[in-house]
Amino acid sequence: MINPRVLILIVAVMSIATVAIGLRVGAPEPMRAAIVIGAMPARGVSGVAFQIRTQDDDNHSRTASSTKVTAVLRSRGSESVFHVDTNVDGVAEIFFSAKGLVAGDPIELDLRDPSGVALARGNVTWPKDLPKPTLLEHAILRPSRLEGTLRMRVAVLGGALAPGQPGRVWVTTSATGESPRNLRIEATPDLGLEVDKAFVADRDPLCAKAGVIEIIARGHSGGVALHAKDDLGREGEWYGTVPIAAGAMIVSLPLTAEPGQVNASITSASARALAYVETDDEMGRSEAHVLPLLGEPPHADARLELETPGRHFVVVSGEPDGATTISGATRAIPIWIGPHPPCEAELAETTAQAFPRFVALDGFAQKRAKLDVRRKRGRMIALGGLGLGSLLETLLLLGAAREGRRRLRKLQNAIVETGEPAPRVSRRGPLDILVILVLSLLGFVLLFALIEWTSR
């Protein structure tokens, strides 16, 4: 028969081994997955532009991962397969088009890496109520000084100047009574700004009240003083700060164009090697591109497809999510497609502030759900082995105590039968046995608490 002490040791070792196996089964692991970012479709566009972001998660932080991705999208009986490479930011852009596709339609996505491992799978989750793009229709600069009978309204095309590039500052002048006649405006810039081209009135008779001054930003801040005068002897003064988008890219494109392809030129004024370019309107996003910038200075050309007549914005940023908040180095340049374009001064007074996005599919959420199932299974294995081990240890300890008492009684009876006085033998009382059992159970309880703590 096996020695009870050996059995106690075997049970303890097996319990610890089961706990270790369970903890290993439920242990978290590093994972790679994709997050798909969506936006509401633009007006008149039967398709959705998606941004794919691949990342590595070590259960403490996430980092961008550059990899090849095969994306399969299905909706309304159409299927499209894209083979894209995510860049150093872990980003790639795709456009899925299907006949009659509108916001809210079910779209199935399946994204896999080169080895066939799923990065994200499922249906697009459309938001119930996504805010529309935030546009300011009358975005004019706030003056620090505004005096005289000639009143000036000033706006910067694109919302801010890009350093090193002549920016178009539009000035619209009004007066009580007769409209300004033969208007002349002199600009005196602060240090950090310089006038590249003096004031020129708009040649369009319908836009005669407006004129443009081209100003170059050499620093990060500055203001300009404007003095207006006309042939009727009326004058006006305006002074204010001109916004400068530090680090913004230089964007050259036509402000009006016919429906079709529009060419844009992007040049980085800094050391940025990537440009994120997209087109949006007052409804949503129509297309997006990730352009590598090459040469000195870094430069790239973009071909944009703009078929829907009306106002659009070309958003250029060095960050993947720059369009969600038009600030910092992100610029949104207005462009009019089709007939009946407004005055350029009106385009300048329209500024985009945000183009909202939503998470269409989160591969990390799917993989983490699977890991949670594994963690629960591993915890059940560990706690099951621990509970069964504690029960067996308790039974073995009770059996050992009962066997000890039986042997003690047998020894005492043998001594009495020989006629000799029974020696005084110390024996464990019920309290001692209870203490041993409680200490044993306490050890298992502490191990149980440790498993619960480490598995959360």
C-alpha positions in Angstrom: 0.0 0.0 0.0 1.3 3.5 -0.9 2.5 5.5 2.0 -0.1 8.3 2.8 2.7 10.9 3.0 3.7 9.9 -0.6 0.0 10.3 -1.7 -0.2 13.7 -0.1 2.9 14.8 -2.0 1.7 13.3 -5.3 -1.7 15.1 -4.9 0.1 18.4 -4.2 2.4 18.1 -7.2 -0.5 17.1 -9.5 -2.6 20.1 -8.2 0.3 22.5 -8.9 0.9 21.0 -12.3 -2.8 21.3 -13.2 -2.8 25.0 -12.0 0.2 25.7 -14.2 -1.3 24.1 -17.2 -4.6 26.0 -16.7 -2.7 29.3 -16.3 -0.8 28.6 -19.5 -3.9 27.8 -21.4 -5.5 31.1 -20.4 -2.4 33.2 -20.7 -2.6 36.3 -22.9 -0.6 36.3 -26.1 0.6 39.1 -28.4 -1.7 39.5 -31.4 -1.9 41.3 -34.7 -5.2 42.6 -36.0 -6.8 45.2 -38.2 -9.1 48.1 -37.4 -11.3 49.3 -40.3 -12.2 53.0 -40.2 -15.2 54.1 -42.2 -17.0 57.3 -43.1 -20.4 58.2 -44.4 -20.4 58.2 -48.3 -20.2 61.5 -50.1 -23.2 62.9 -52.0 -23.9 61.0 -55.2 -21.2 58.3 -54.5 -22.3 54.6 -54.6 -19.4 53.4 -52.5 -17.5 53.7 -49.3 -13.9 54.7 -48.6 -12.4 52.5 -45.9 -9.1 53.0 -44.1 -7.3 49.8 -42.9 -5.0 50.1 -39.9 -2.9 47.0 -38.9 -1.4 47.0 -35.4 0.5 44.7 -33.0 -0.8 44.4 -29.5 1.5 43.0 -26.7 -1.3 43.3 -24.1 0.3 46.5 -22.8 0.4 48.8 -25.8 -0.3 48.9 -29.6 2.2 49.7 -32.3 1.7 50.2 -36.1 2.4 47.1 -38.2 3.4 47.2 -41.8 2.2 44.1 -43.7 0.5 42.9 -46.8 -3.3 42.6 -46.5 -5.8 40.8 -48.7 -9.2 42.4 -48.2 -12.4 40.9 -49.6 -15.6 43.0 -49.5 -19.1 41.8 -50.4 -22.4 43.7 -50.6 -25.5 43.8 -52.9 -24.2 40.8 -54.8 -20.9 42.4 -55.6 -17.5 41.3 -54.4 -14.2 43.2 -54.6 -10.7 41.8 -53.7 -8.0 44.3 -52.7 -4.3 43.4 -52.3 -2.7 46.3 -50.4 0.4 47.0 -48.3 0.0 49.0 -45.1 2.7 51.6 -44.7 4.9 52.5 -41.8 1.9 53.9 -40.0 0.1 50.6 -40.6 -2.4 52.3 -42.9 -3.9 51.5 -46.3 -6.8 53.1 -48.1 -9.4 51.2 -50.2 -12.6 52.2 -52.0 -15.4 49.7 -52.3 -18.1 50.4 -54.9 -21.3 48.5 -55.5 -24.3 49.5 -57.6 -26.9 51.3 -55.4 -24.8 51.1 -52.3 -25.9 53.5 -49.6 -25.0 54.2 -46.0 -26.4 51.5 -43.7 -26.3 48.6 -46.3 -24.7 45.4 -45.0 -21.1 45.0 -46.1 -19.1 41.9 -45.3 -15.3 42.3 -44.8 -12.6 39.6 -44.6 -9.1 40.8 -44.0 -6.2 38.4 -44.0 -2.4 38.5 -43.8 -0.1 36.7 -46.3 -0.2 33.5 -44.3 -4.0 33.5 -44.4 -4.5 34.4 -40.7 -7.6 36.6 -40.2 -6.9 40.2 -39.2 -10.6 41.1 -39.1 -13.8 39.5 -40.2 -17.4 40.4 -40.0 -20.0 43.0 -41.1 -19.6 46.7 -41.1 -21.0 48.3 -38.0 -22.8 51.5 -39.1 -23.3 54.2 -36.5 -26.9 55.0 -35.6 -26.3 58.7 -35.6 -22.9 59.9 -37.0 -22.5 63.7 -37.0 -22.2 65.2 -40.4 -19.0 67.2 -41.4 -18.6 70.4 -39.6 -18.4 73.4 -42.0 -18.3 77.1 -41.3 -20.1 78.9 -44.1 -18.9 82.4 -43.1 -15.4 81.8 -41.7 -13.8 85.3 -41.6 -10.9 86.5 -39.6 -11.7 88.3 -36.4 -10.0 91.8 -36.5 -8.3 93.5 -33.6 -9.0 96.8 -35.2 -11.8 97.7 -37.7 -12.4 101.4 -38.5 -13.5 103.7 -41.2 -16.4 104.0 -43.7 -15.0 101.2 -45.8 -15.6 97.9 -43.9 -13.4 94.9 -44.8 -14.1 91.3 -44.4 -11.0 89.0 -44.6 -10.7 85.3 -45.2 -7.8 82.9 -45.9 -8.4 80.3 -48.6 -8.0 76.9 -47.0 -8.4 78.4 -43.5 -4.7 79.1 -42.9 -1.4 79.8 -44.7 1.0 77.1 -45.4 4.6 78.2 -44.5 6.7 79.0 -47.5 3.8 79.1 -50.0 2.0 82.2 -51.2 -1.4 82.1 -49.6 -4.5 83.8 -51.0 -6.1 86.2 -48.6 -9.4 87.5 -49.8 -10.7 90.9 -48.8 -14.4 91.8 -49.4 -15.2 95.5 -48.9 -18.5 97.1 -48.3 -19.7 100.7 -47.6 -22.9 102.5 -46.8 -24.4 103.9 -49.9 -22.6 103.6 -53.1 -20.4 100.5 -53.6 -16.6 101.1 -53.4 -15.3 102.7 -56.6 -11.8 101.8 -57.9 -10.9 100.3 -54.6 -7.2 100.2 -53.5 -5.9 98.3 -50.5 -2.4 98.5 -49.1 -1.2 95.6 -46.9 1.4 96.1 -44.2 2.4 92.7 -42.7 4.0 92.1 -39.4 7.4 90.4 -39.0 7.1 86.8 -40.1 4.8 87.6 -43.0 5.5 89.2 -46.4 3.4 90.4 -49.3 4.1 88.3 -52.4 1.5 90.0 -54.7 -0.3 93.3 -53.9 -4.1 93.6 -53.9 -5.9 92.7 -57.1 -9.6 93.1 -57.5 -11.6 90.1 -58.8 -12.1 90.4 -62.5 -15.6 88.8 -62.4 -18.2 91.6 -62.3 -20.3 89.6 -60.0 -17.5 89.5 -57.5 -16.3 93.0 -57.9 -16.4 93.8 -54.1 -13.7 91.3 -53.5 -10.0 91.2 -54.2 -7.0 89.0 -53.2 -3.6 89.6 -51.7 -1.0 86.9 -51.8 1.0 86.6 -48.5 3.8 84.3 -47.6 4.3 83.1 -44.1 7.9 82.9 -43.0 7.2 82.3 -39.3 4.6 80.6 -37.1 2.5 83.7 -36.4 1.9 87.2 -37.6 -0.7 89.8 -38.4 -1.4 92.2 -41.2 -2.7 95.8 -41.4 -5.0 96.7 -44.3 -5.7 100.3 -45.4 -8.5 100.7 -48.0 -9.3 103.8 -50.0 -11.6 104.4 -53.0 -12.1 107.3 -55.6 -14.9 108.7 -53.4 -12.4 109.5 -50.7 -13.7 106.9 -48.3 -11.2 104.9 -46.2 -11.1 102.0 -43.9 -8.6 100.2 -41.5 -8.4 96.5 -40.7 -5.8 94.7 -38.5 -5.8 91.1 -37.4 -3.8 87.9 -36.9 -3.5 85.7 -40.0 -3.7 81.9 -39.1 -0.6 79.9 -40.1 -0.7 76.1 -40.2 2.8 75.2 -39.0 4.1 72.1 -40.8 1.3 72.1 -43.3 1.9 70.7 -46.8 1.9 72.9 -49.8 -1.1 72.1 -52.0 -1.6 73.2 -55.5 -4.9 72.5 -57.3 -7.5 74.3 -59.4 -10.3 75.8 -57.3 -12.9 75.1 -60.1 -13.0 72.2 -62.5 -15.3 70.2 -64.7 -16.6 66.8 -63.4 -13.9 64.1 -63.8 -10.3 63.9 -62.9 -8.6 66.7 -61.0 -4.9 66.8 -60.5 -3.4 68.0 -57.3 0.3 68.7 -56.4 1.5 68.1 -52.8 4.8 69.2 -51.5 6.1 68.8 -48.0 7.7 71.8 -46.4 9.2 69.5 -43.7 10.7 66.0 -43.7 7.4 64.1 -43.9 7.5 61.1 -46.3 3.8 60.4 -46.5 0.8 62.5 -47.4 -2.8 61.4 -46.6 -5.1 63.0 -49.2 -8.9 62.6 -49.4 -11.9 64.3 -50.8 -15.0 65.1 -48.8 -18.2 67.1 -49.1 -20.9 68.2 -46.8 -22.2 64.6 -46.6 -19.1 62.5 -46.2 -16.0 61.0 -47.8 -15.7 60.1 -51.5 -12.1 58.8 -51.8 -8.7 58.7 -50.1 -5.1 58.1 -51.0 -1.8 57.5 -49.2 1.0 59.2 -51.2 4.7 58.6 -50.7 6.6 61.8 -51.0 9.8 61.6 -53.0 12.6 63.9 -54.0 13.9 67.1 -52.6 11.7 68.7 -51.4 9.4 65.7 -50.9 6.7 65.8 -53.5 3.8 63.8 -55.1 1.0 64.2 -57.5 -2.6 63.0 -56.8 -5.3 62.3 -59.3 -8.7 62.8 -57.8 -12.0 61.6 -59.3 -14.7 64.2 -58.6 -17.8 63.5 -60.6 -20.6 65.1 -58.4 -21.2 68.8 -59.2 -20.9 71.2 -56.2 -18.5 72.0 -53.4 -15.9 69.6 -52.2 -12.9 69.7 -50.0 -9.4 68.3 -50.7 -8.0 67.4 -47.3 -4.2 67.0 -47.0 -2.5 65.9 -43.8 0.6 64.1 -42.6 -1.5 62.0 -40.2 -3.9 59.1 -40.9 -6.7 60.7 -38.9 -5.9 64.4 -39.8 -9.3 64.9 -41.4 -11.3 64.1 -38.3 -10.2 67.5 -36.9 -9.0 70.1 -39.3 -6.3 71.7 -37.2 -2.5 71.9 -36.8 -0.8 70.8 -40.0 -4.0 69.6 -41.7 -5.5 71.7 -44.5 -8.8 71.5 -46.2 -8.9 73.2 -49.6 -12.3 74.0 -51.1 -12.9 73.2 -54.7 -16.0 73.6 -56.9 -16.9 71.0 -59.5 -19.2 71.8 -62.4 -21.1 74.9 -63.6 -22.0 78.1 -61.8 -19.0 78.3 -59.4 -19.3 80.9 -56.6 -16.8 83.7 -56.2 -13.4 82.5 -54.9 -13.9 84.9 -52.0 -17.0 82.8 -51.0 -15.0 79.6 -51.2 -12.4 81.2 -49.0 -15.1 82.0 -46.4 -16.1 78.4 -46.2 -13.9 76.4 -43.8 -14.1 72.8 -42.9 -13.5 71.9 -39.2 -14.1 68.1 -39.0 -15.0 65.1 -41.1 -16.2 62.4 -38.6 -15.2 58.8 -38.8 -16.4 55.6 -37.2 -14.9 52.1 -36.4 -16.5 49.9 -39.0 -14.8 46.7 -37.9 -12.4 46.0 -35.0 -10.3 42.9 -35.4 -8.9 43.3 -31.9 -12.3 43.1 -30.3 -12.9 39.8 -32.1 -9.6 38.3 -31.1 -9.9 39.5 -27.6 -13.3 37.8 -27.3 -11.6 34.5 -28.3 -8.8 35.1 -25.8 -11.4 35.8 -23.1 -13.0 32.4 -23.8 -9.6 30.8 -23.6 -8.8 32.6 -20.3 -12.1 31.4 -18.8 -11.3 27.9 -19.9 -7.8 28.0 -18.4 -9.1 29.5 -15.2 -11.7 26.7 -14.9 -8.9 24.1 -15.4 -6.7 25.8 -12.8 -9.5 26.3 -10.3 -10.9 22.8 -10.9 -7.5 21.2 -10.3 -7.0 23.4 -7.2 -10.5 22.5 -5.8 -10.1 18.8 -6.5 -6.6 18.8 -5.0 -7.7 20.6 -1.8 -10.5 18.0 -1.4 -8.1 15.0 -1.8 -5.5 16.6 0.5 -8.2 17.1 3.1 -9.4 13.5 2.8 -5.8 12.2 3.0 -5.1 14.3 6.1 -8.2 13.1 7.8 -7.3 9.5 6.9 -3.8 9.9 8.2 -5.1 11.4 11.4 -7.6 8.5 11.8 -4.8 5.9 11.1 -2.6 7.6 13.7 -5.3 7.4 16.4 -5.9 3.7 15.5 -2.2 2.8 15.9 -2.0 4.7 19.1 -4.9 2.7 20.6 -3.4 -0.6 19.4 -0.1 0.3 21.0 -1.7 1.1 24.3 -3.8 -2.1 24.3 -0.6 -4.2 23.7 1.1 -2.6 26.6 -1.8 -3.2 28.9 -1.9 -6.9 27.9 1.7 -7.4 29.0 0.9 -6.1 32.5 3.2 -3.2 32.3 2.1 0.3 33.0 1.2 2.1 29.9 3.7 4.9 29.0 2.4 8.4 28.7 2.1 8.9 24.9 1.3 12.3 23.6 -1.6 12.3 21.2 -3.0 15.0 19.0 -6.3 16.3 20.1 -9.1 17.4 17.8 -7.9 21.0 18.0 -4.5 20.1 16.6 -6.0 18.2 13.8 -8.4 21.1 13.0 -5.4 23.5 12.9 -3.6 21.3 10.4 -6.6 21.0 8.2 -7.3 24.8 8.3 -3.7 25.6 7.5 -3.8 23.2 4.5 -7.1 24.7 3.2 -5.7 28.2 3.8 -2.8 27.4 1.5 -5.2 26.3 -1.2 -7.4 29.4 -0.7 -4.3 31.7 -1.1 -3.4 29.9 -4.3 -7.0 30.2 -5.5 -6.9 34.0 -4.8 -3.6 34.2 -6.7 -5.1 32.5 -9.7 -8.1 34.9 -9.7 -5.9 37.9 -9.4 -3.5 36.9 -12.2 -6.3 35.9 -14.6 -8.1 39.2 -14.6 
